[in-house]
Structures are given as structure tokens and as C-alpha cells.
Amino acid sequence: MVKIEFAPLNIPLNRRFQTAAVLQWVFCFLFGAQCCFCVYVVIVLNGYWHVAALYALWLYLDWDTPQAGGRRSDWVRQWTVWKHFGDYFPIHLIKTCDLDPERNYLMGFHPHGILVAGAFGNFCTEYTGFRELYPGMTPYLHTLGIWFSFPFFREYLMSSGVVSCSKKSLTHVLSQKGGGNVSIIVIGGAAESLEARPGSLVLEALNRKGFVKIALRCGAHLVPVFSFGENDLFYQLKNPKGSLVRTIQECMRKTLGFSLPLFHARGVFQYSLGFMPFRQPIYTIVGEPIVVERNVSPSSDEVDRLHGCYLGALAKLFEQHKAEYGILENQHLIFT
């Protein structure tokens, strides 16, 4: 039986605000799309068909916006709730090198973790210093296009700077003249989230080469990013490859494009069990850019060569900083 450790009553108010901020974020991540769809259904069933029809028309006319740079809102990105969200862990963004605002960049974010808290906190809000660290740069976090099919939820996603991860979307961002655009892709995706647990250094990367090809075609410099602490926020049910749990998860991923891991951590008013992440610091290290010359028709050998260079730079970035964040000397990244 699990012994429940309750939170004390005299917790400072600012920590309660932080917990509330993360609670709403977790809820939106897990249930936001479904709730928005239900709201739309309720609007229809309650006879407000004209409202539903107008939104359906808007959805039709606006369908390609997530693939054309989205529709960010600085007001939403600066909501105070995101400051409390970032302070909960807390989340830190660390620069190792300047980026030229006259160029476009494609950042590969690692690892995926369970809910990608570091990527959201650093690139979808204005409270970890991206704008100050990289003046003149605009970040775009790319995610699965299916989320932009849900009414209302799509508007919320785009307001924070989230756009589709389709080839068309990436090409749009990285082909903008004048530079200053940064596409952020969580390279490992849903497959890597199934390996996310404290201490895991497994990255789904060996066969992920599509982003390299797009970088070559657009002439966008590649930037490896490693987020220490991302895998330490949740525990995950054991799901070794070949197990029934893993087989079901893999089938779901191949069918729907995503697979939610069976995870747990702490609760809102107790520390023993729940879906709230642990208060573990996240340190997101942005590495040095890899120079990429534009090539509209790269060969397989050229893609493989640049991909190998990218993995080497990522491994080097990890090795240079791992001791600072509690990783043992004999622990290394495992690419699968």
C-alpha cells in the first residue's frame, strides 16, 4: 500500500500559484483538445447552430494557418501564469553561443520526456529569457498537425507560438527571407516518450533524418539542444520492448501518430501519487550551430553525413555539460 504524504498547510502562496499554473497546463495538455471539442458539440446541441456554422467557416478558411507560421500572441505568451509555470520546476534556458538574427535555424530538442515541459516553457512563453538571450530571433515550436483539427484548442496552441510539424510548415518558417526564425522540433517524438523515466538517456534519433533534409533544402543551420532534467519529472509504468503494454502503445503510435505513456508523479495536495510533475529543475542547453549550405536536392549520402555530424554535436554538448547536472562520467547518450 502506498503511504500518502500530504502537503503541509503553511505552503507559501507563490508556491500554490506555481502548482495551480502547472495543474492547468497538465490538464490542457491531456484534456484540452477533448474539452474544446465537447464545447463545440454543446454549442451545436443547444441550438446555437449559427455560431457553430460561423466557426466551421472560419476553420475552413483558416485551415492552413498552422502550416504558415501560425498566429502567435505576445499577450498570451506573457501571461503571468507562465512565470509561475516556469518557477515551479524551475526551468532555465542556457546559451552557449550567439545566433545570427540574419539567418534561420532548426533546433533539435532532446529528450522528449513525458510532456515536453522544457520546450514549452522556453519557447512558448517569455519568462525564461529567450528574447533577451537571442535578440531578433522568433521561436516556433512544431507539434503534430492533428491538434490543430480541434476547434478552439487550435487557437490556444497557435497563440503561444506552436505550429504544425509538417514539411510544409517547417519549410515555410525556415524559408523566410531576412532570417531571424527558429524552428524547434522534438526529434524523438512519441516513440521517445515511451522511454522517458528518471535516469534514461535513450534518444530516438538514428532513423530521424527528415529534419536534416529540410535543413539542407532551406539552408537553415542546425542547432542541437539538450534539456537536462526533462526525464526526471515523472515515473512511467514499466514497458520493455516486446511487453503487452509496449505493443499496445506502439500500435497506438503507428495508428494515431502519438501514444501517451502510462505515467505518474505527485498530486496537488499530496506528494505520493498523481499526474503533477515533480519539482525538478530543468536546464535546457542550446548548443553551437552547425553550418548548413543550402542544397535543394541533397543526396542520401549528404543527408547521412550531416545527420552524423548533428548526432556528434549533440553527444559532445551532452558530454561537456553532464557533470554540472549530476550525470556520472560513465553515463552516455544511447541513440536508437
DRENLUM-358142 format. One record per residue (C-alpha): residue number from 1; x, y, z. Coordinates in nm, 2 decimals, decimal comma. Each point is the difference from the previous one (the first is absolute). Layout:
<pts>
  num       u       v       w
  NUM       X       Y       Z
...
</pts>
This chain:
<pts>
  num       u       v       w
    1    0,00    0,00    0,00
    2    0,13    0,35   -0,09
    3    0,05    0,22    0,30
    4   -0,15    0,34   -0,08
    5    0,22    0,30    0,09
    6   -0,22    0,31    0,02
    7    0,12    0,35   -0,08
    8    0,02    0,23    0,31
    9   -0,26    0,27    0,04
   10    0,25    0,28    0,04
   11    0,14   -0,01   -0,35
   12    0,08    0,35   -0,13
   13   -0,26    0,16   -0,23
   14    0,25    0,03   -0,29
   15    0,05   -0,38    0,00
   16   -0,38   -0,05   -0,01
   17   -0,01    0,22   -0,30
   18    0,27   -0,20   -0,16
   19   -0,18   -0,33    0,06
   20   -0,33    0,15   -0,14
   21    0,19    0,12   -0,31
   22    0,15   -0,35   -0,07
   23   -0,34   -0,17    0,08
   24   -0,18    0,20   -0,27
   25    0,29   -0,07   -0,24
   26   -0,01   -0,38    0,06
   27   -0,38    0,01   -0,03
   28    0,01    0,19   -0,33
   29    0,27   -0,24   -0,13
   30   -0,20   -0,31    0,08
   31   -0,36    0,11   -0,04
   32    0,00    0,35   -0,16
   33   -0,07   -0,12   -0,35
   34   -0,28   -0,24    0,11
   35   -0,16    0,27    0,22
   36    0,00    0,25   -0,28
   37   -0,16   -0,25   -0,24
   38   -0,27   -0,07    0,26
   39   -0,07    0,38    0,04
   40   -0,05    0,01   -0,38
   41   -0,24   -0,29    0,02
   42   -0,19    0,16    0,28
   43   -0,03    0,32   -0,20
   44   -0,16   -0,20   -0,29
   45   -0,23   -0,20    0,22
   46   -0,13    0,31    0,18
   47   -0,12    0,15   -0,32
   48    0,27    0,26   -0,06
   49    0,06   -0,15   -0,34
   50    0,07    0,34   -0,15
   51    0,30    0,04    0,24
   52    0,12   -0,35   -0,08
   53   -0,05    0,07   -0,38
   54    0,20    0,32    0,02
   55    0,29   -0,17    0,18
   56   -0,01   -0,29   -0,25
   57    0,03    0,25   -0,28
   58    0,29    0,16    0,19
   59    0,16   -0,33    0,05
   60   -0,02   -0,08   -0,38
   61    0,14    0,34   -0,10
   62    0,28   -0,01    0,27
   63    0,09   -0,37   -0,04
   64    0,35    0,06   -0,14
   65    0,10    0,26    0,26
   66    0,18   -0,25    0,22
   67    0,22   -0,09   -0,30
   68    0,06    0,37   -0,09
   69    0,17    0,13    0,31
   70   -0,30   -0,02    0,23
   71   -0,15    0,30    0,18
   72    0,20    0,08    0,32
   73   -0,11    0,24    0,27
   74    0,26    0,18    0,21
   75   -0,28    0,07    0,25
   76   -0,06   -0,37    0,05
   77    0,37   -0,08    0,01
   78    0,04    0,26    0,28
   79   -0,28   -0,12    0,22
   80    0,11    0,00    0,36
   81   -0,11   -0,36    0,03
   82    0,30   -0,10   -0,21
   83    0,24    0,16    0,25
   84   -0,15   -0,21    0,27
   85    0,02   -0,30   -0,23
   86    0,37    0,05   -0,07
   87    0,08    0,06    0,37
   88   -0,17   -0,32    0,11
   89    0,29   -0,22   -0,12
   90    0,18    0,24   -0,07
   91    0,09    0,02   -0,37
   92    0,33    0,15   -0,11
   93    0,11    0,09   -0,36
   94    0,38    0,00   -0,04
   95    0,17    0,14   -0,30
   96    0,34   -0,12   -0,12
   97    0,04    0,20   -0,32
   98   -0,16    0,30   -0,17
   99   -0,24   -0,05   -0,29
  100    0,01    0,23   -0,30
  101   -0,34    0,17   -0,04
  102    0,05    0,02   -0,37
  103   -0,01   -0,38   -0,04
  104   -0,27   -0,26    0,07
  105    0,07   -0,30    0,23
  106   -0,15   -0,34    0,07
  107    0,04   -0,11    0,36
  108   -0,02   -0,37    0,09
  109   -0,14   -0,03    0,35
  110    0,10   -0,31    0,21
  111   -0,14   -0,19    0,19
  112   -0,37    0,00   -0,05
  113   -0,08   -0,09    0,36
  114   -0,37   -0,06    0,08
  115   -0,16    0,34   -0,06
  116    0,29    0,20   -0,15
  117   -0,01    0,26    0,28
  118    0,34    0,15   -0,08
  119   -0,08    0,06   -0,36
  120   -0,33    0,17    0,08
  121    0,14    0,21    0,29
  122    0,29    0,12   -0,20
  123   -0,14    0,06   -0,35
  124   -0,38    0,06    0,06
  125    0,03    0,25    0,28
  126    0,20    0,31    0,07
  127    0,13   -0,08    0,35
  128    0,32   -0,19   -0,05
  129    0,18    0,27   -0,20
  130    0,00   -0,12   -0,36
  131   -0,07    0,35   -0,13
  132    0,29    0,14    0,21
  133    0,24   -0,28   -0,08
  134   -0,07    0,00   -0,37
  135   -0,11    0,35   -0,10
  136   -0,16    0,01   -0,35
  137   -0,10   -0,36    0,01
  138   -0,35   -0,14   -0,01
  139   -0,06   -0,36    0,12
  140   -0,26   -0,24   -0,14
  141   -0,06   -0,33    0,18
  142   -0,13   -0,26   -0,24
  143   -0,25   -0,27    0,10
  144   -0,23   -0,26   -0,15
  145   -0,25    0,15   -0,25
  146   -0,29   -0,20    0,15
  147   -0,02    0,24    0,29
  148   -0,09    0,29   -0,24
  149   -0,32   -0,19   -0,10
  150   -0,17    0,06    0,33
  151   -0,22    0,31    0,01
  152    0,12    0,28    0,24
  153    0,29   -0,21    0,12
  154    0,19    0,08   -0,32
  155   -0,03    0,38    0,07
  156    0,14   -0,05    0,35
  157    0,29   -0,20   -0,14
  158    0,09    0,25   -0,27
  159   -0,02    0,29    0,24
  160    0,30   -0,13    0,19
  161    0,21   -0,05   -0,31
  162   -0,07   -0,36   -0,07
  163   -0,04   -0,11   -0,37
  164   -0,03   -0,32   -0,19
  165    0,30   -0,23   -0,05
  166   -0,08   -0,08   -0,36
  167    0,26    0,04   -0,27
  168   -0,20    0,29   -0,14
  169    0,00    0,18    0,34
  170    0,37   -0,05    0,06
  171    0,08    0,12   -0,35
  172   -0,21    0,31    0,04
  173    0,17    0,11    0,32
  174    0,36   -0,09   -0,12
  175   -0,04    0,16   -0,34
  176   -0,10    0,35    0,12
  177    0,23    0,26   -0,14
  178    0,19    0,22    0,24
  179    0,06   -0,27    0,25
  180   -0,07    0,01    0,37
  181   -0,23   -0,31    0,01
  182    0,06   -0,31    0,21
  183   -0,18   -0,32   -0,05
  184    0,01   -0,23    0,31
  185   -0,08   -0,37   -0,06
  186   -0,01   -0,26    0,27
  187    0,19   -0,25   -0,20
  188   -0,08   -0,32    0,19
  189   -0,38    0,05   -0,01
  190   -0,25   -0,24    0,15
  191    0,23   -0,30   -0,04
  192    0,26    0,16    0,23
  193   -0,26    0,10    0,26
  194   -0,05   -0,38    0,06
  195    0,36    0,00    0,14
  196   -0,04    0,30    0,22
  197    0,07   -0,08    0,36
  198    0,25    0,13    0,26
  199    0,36   -0,08   -0,10
  200   -0,09   -0,09   -0,36
  201    0,25    0,11   -0,27
  202   -0,17   -0,18   -0,29
  203   -0,06    0,22   -0,30
  204   -0,20   -0,09   -0,31
  205    0,23    0,15   -0,26
  206    0,18   -0,24   -0,23
  207   -0,29   -0,02   -0,25
  208   -0,12    0,35    0,04
  209    0,15    0,18   -0,30
  210   -0,29    0,19   -0,15
  211    0,09    0,32    0,19
  212    0,35   -0,02   -0,14
  213   -0,13   -0,02   -0,36
  214   -0,23    0,31    0,06
  215    0,29    0,19    0,16
  216    0,21   -0,07   -0,31
  217   -0,27    0,10   -0,24
  218   -0,06    0,33    0,18
  219    0,36    0,07    0,09
  220   -0,09    0,02    0,37
  221    0,27   -0,05    0,26
  222   -0,05   -0,30    0,23
  223    0,02    0,06    0,38
  224    0,00   -0,29    0,25
  225   -0,19    0,06    0,32
  226    0,02   -0,23    0,31
  227   -0,24    0,05    0,30
  228    0,15   -0,14    0,32
  229   -0,28   -0,10    0,24
  230   -0,27   -0,05   -0,26
  231   -0,02   -0,38    0,07
  232    0,00    0,05    0,38
  233   -0,35    0,15    0,03
  234   -0,20   -0,32   -0,01
  235    0,02   -0,37    0,06
  236   -0,13   -0,23   -0,27
  237   -0,15   -0,35    0,02
  238    0,25   -0,26   -0,11
  239   -0,04   -0,06   -0,37
  240    0,30   -0,19   -0,14
  241    0,00   -0,07   -0,37
  242   -0,20   -0,31   -0,07
  243   -0,23    0,04    0,30
  244   -0,38    0,02   -0,04
  245   -0,01    0,36    0,12
  246    0,27    0,10   -0,24
  247   -0,16   -0,18   -0,29
  248   -0,33    0,18    0,06
  249    0,18    0,33    0,03
  250    0,19   -0,05   -0,32
  251   -0,32   -0,10   -0,19
  252   -0,17    0,32    0,13
  253    0,30    0,20   -0,11
  254    0,01   -0,14   -0,35
  255   -0,38    0,04   -0,04
  256   -0,06    0,34    0,15
  257    0,35    0,16   -0,02
  258    0,03    0,03    0,38
  259    0,00   -0,22    0,31
  260   -0,05    0,13    0,35
  261    0,24   -0,18    0,24
  262   -0,15   -0,15    0,32
  263    0,16    0,24    0,25
  264   -0,04    0,12    0,35
  265    0,18    0,24    0,24
  266   -0,16    0,21    0,28
  267   -0,34    0,15    0,07
  268   -0,12    0,35    0,07
  269   -0,05   -0,03    0,38
  270    0,23   -0,30    0,06
  271    0,34   -0,12   -0,12
  272   -0,06   -0,37   -0,04
  273   -0,20   -0,06   -0,32
  274   -0,16    0,20   -0,28
  275    0,06    0,16   -0,34
  276    0,18    0,31    0,11
  277    0,37    0,01   -0,09
  278    0,26    0,00    0,28
  279    0,16    0,33    0,08
  280    0,33   -0,09   -0,17
  281    0,21    0,27   -0,17
  282    0,03    0,00   -0,38
  283    0,31    0,14   -0,16
  284   -0,04    0,04   -0,38
  285    0,34    0,04   -0,17
  286    0,00    0,15   -0,35
  287    0,32   -0,11   -0,18
  288    0,20    0,15   -0,28
  289   -0,15    0,01   -0,35
  290    0,12   -0,24   -0,27
  291    0,05    0,20   -0,32
  292   -0,23   -0,14   -0,28
  293    0,04    0,11   -0,36
  294   -0,33    0,01   -0,20
  295   -0,05   -0,30   -0,23
  296   -0,34   -0,04   -0,15
  297    0,07   -0,36   -0,11
  298    0,22   -0,16    0,26
  299    0,12   -0,36   -0,06
  300   -0,05   -0,27    0,26
  301    0,37    0,01    0,07
  302   -0,01    0,37    0,07
  303   -0,30   -0,04    0,23
  304    0,18   -0,29    0,18
  305    0,32    0,20    0,04
  306   -0,18    0,30    0,15
  307   -0,21   -0,22    0,22
  308    0,31   -0,17    0,14
  309    0,16    0,35    0,06
  310   -0,31    0,10    0,18
  311    0,00   -0,30    0,23
  312    0,36    0,05    0,07
  313   -0,06    0,36    0,10
  314   -0,29   -0,10    0,22
  315    0,21   -0,27    0,18
  316    0,28    0,26    0,04
  317   -0,24    0,25    0,15
  318   -0,13   -0,26    0,25
  319    0,35   -0,11    0,10
  320    0,12    0,36    0,05
  321   -0,28    0,08    0,25
  322   -0,11   -0,33    0,16
  323    0,22    0,03    0,31
  324   -0,16    0,33    0,09
  325   -0,34   -0,17    0,01
  326    0,07   -0,31    0,19
  327    0,07   -0,24   -0,28
  328    0,28   -0,25    0,08
  329    0,32   -0,02   -0,21
  330   -0,08   -0,35   -0,13
  331   -0,35    0,10   -0,12
  332   -0,04    0,09   -0,36
  333   -0,29    0,06   -0,25
  334   -0,14   -0,31   -0,17
  335   -0,12    0,06   -0,35
  336   -0,26   -0,25   -0,13
</pts>
